């Protein structure tokens, strides 16, 4: 079973980093500053609605204008 949180984190990092490792690290740091540690979430983690809301908000912030 795949966790929606893990999928969202992976898509945020890969979608916004555009194969740039430095940018991927910046996105990971921004996640950590928002209380979401990407290393903590695996495919086995139960989805938390609060974390999903944080990720959706962060995705809107990172979306290019």
Protein Blocks (a to p, Z undefined) as FASTA:
>chain_A
ZZfklmmmmmmmmmmnnopaklmmmmmmmmmmnopafklpcfklccdfklmmmmmmmmmm
mpcZZ
